[in-house]
């Protein structure tokens, strides 16, 4: 399974099992999670190609997930 087919958590667990250091892989896992959440949000909107949809997806992510550090 490629990295694009894994959830961010699956990817993180896989790399932890390989012995990679947590601090070096967390930033990539967070970016991957953001992209996956944004993509899922856009998929649920009727017109995902509109700029407003992209703006709303970013706003949704920032309001819901950027509060968790």
ZIUR-V548355 format. One record per residue. N is the residue number from 1. RES is the residue in three letters. SS is DSSP state (h for helix, s for strand, l for the rest). PSI is psi in whole degrees, 0 to 359 (NA if undefined). Layout:
BEGIN
n=N res=RES ss=SS psi=PSI
n=N res=RES ss=SS psi=PSI
END
This chain:
BEGIN
n=1 res=UNK ss=l psi=132
n=2 res=UNK ss=l psi=165
n=3 res=UNK ss=h psi=326
n=4 res=UNK ss=h psi=338
n=5 res=UNK ss=h psi=351
n=6 res=UNK ss=l psi=151
n=7 res=UNK ss=l psi=163
n=8 res=UNK ss=h psi=322
n=9 res=UNK ss=h psi=315
n=10 res=UNK ss=h psi=316
n=11 res=UNK ss=h psi=314
n=12 res=UNK ss=h psi=313
n=13 res=UNK ss=h psi=317
n=14 res=UNK ss=h psi=313
n=15 res=UNK ss=h psi=330
n=16 res=UNK ss=h psi=320
n=17 res=UNK ss=h psi=334
n=18 res=UNK ss=l psi=357
n=19 res=UNK ss=l psi=13
n=20 res=UNK ss=l psi=149
n=21 res=UNK ss=l psi=132
n=22 res=UNK ss=h psi=314
n=23 res=UNK ss=h psi=336
n=24 res=UNK ss=h psi=338
n=25 res=UNK ss=h psi=345
n=26 res=UNK ss=h psi=315
n=27 res=UNK ss=h psi=319
n=28 res=UNK ss=h psi=318
n=29 res=UNK ss=h psi=321
n=30 res=UNK ss=h psi=317
n=31 res=UNK ss=h psi=318
n=32 res=UNK ss=h psi=316
n=33 res=UNK ss=h psi=316
n=34 res=UNK ss=h psi=314
n=35 res=UNK ss=h psi=320
n=36 res=UNK ss=h psi=319
n=37 res=UNK ss=h psi=316
n=38 res=UNK ss=h psi=316
n=39 res=UNK ss=h psi=317
n=40 res=UNK ss=h psi=318
n=41 res=UNK ss=h psi=314
n=42 res=UNK ss=h psi=324
n=43 res=UNK ss=h psi=327
n=44 res=UNK ss=l psi=351
n=45 res=UNK ss=l psi=142
n=46 res=UNK ss=l psi=326
n=47 res=UNK ss=l psi=75
n=48 res=UNK ss=l psi=349
n=49 res=UNK ss=l psi=349
n=50 res=UNK ss=l psi=145
n=51 res=UNK ss=h psi=326
n=52 res=UNK ss=h psi=324
n=53 res=UNK ss=h psi=318
n=54 res=UNK ss=h psi=316
n=55 res=UNK ss=h psi=317
n=56 res=UNK ss=h psi=322
n=57 res=UNK ss=h psi=316
n=58 res=UNK ss=h psi=316
n=59 res=UNK ss=h psi=316
n=60 res=UNK ss=h psi=311
n=61 res=UNK ss=h psi=313
n=62 res=UNK ss=h psi=320
n=63 res=UNK ss=h psi=321
n=64 res=UNK ss=h psi=316
n=65 res=UNK ss=h psi=338
n=66 res=UNK ss=l psi=351
n=67 res=UNK ss=l psi=344
n=68 res=UNK ss=l psi=119
n=69 res=UNK ss=l psi=NA
END
